[in-house]
Each structure stands twice: as structure tokens, then as C-alpha cells.
Amino acid sequence: MKISQEKKKKISEQILNYLFSQSPKPLFTSHIASEIARDEEFVKKLLLDLRKKGLVVEIKKNPKGIDYVRRSRWKLANKVYTYFKQNQ
């Protein structure tokens, strides 16, 4: 089943809004997926698209500096956070 670009855009907006509400705390893909009630793989694909656009930052290391093997955490890029904060 295909999802239209318009719906993908709206889901991406939900992701950005949720990341803003939790900012500056970086969140795992699985946590984001459960909060917006979407499949993890689908959310990961949207997050990777948002990363390419420079809207989110992927964190591949834990707080101790050790690389994650299969996980990623995500947070808003600084410019996006500033934009959301000013237009709130």
C-alpha cells in the first residue's frame, strides 16, 4: 500500500513537532514511532529523509561516547529548534 507524499509530509510534521516537544532530549526511533503510532521502519525512513534535508540530527553514540551498533537517537537541528521556538 502506497502512502501519498502529502500524508508523508504530515507525518514528518508530526515527527518534528514531537521532537520539538521533547527537545533537547534525543529520542530513539522506536520511541518516536510508538508516540506517533507508526511502524518503526517507516518512521526511520522519514527520519533519514528529514536528516538529508537538514531538519534533524542523528546521534549514533551513547552518552558515554560508545557507538551504537543498531540504534540511533534523533533530535531537531539547532536551526529548526530556533525556528519553532520563534514561531510558537
Secondary structure, 3 states (H helix, E strand, C coil): CCCCHHHHHHHHHHHHHHHHHHCCCCEEHHHHHHHCCCCHHHHHHHHHHHHHCCCEEEECECCCCCECCCCCEEEECHHHHHHHHHCC
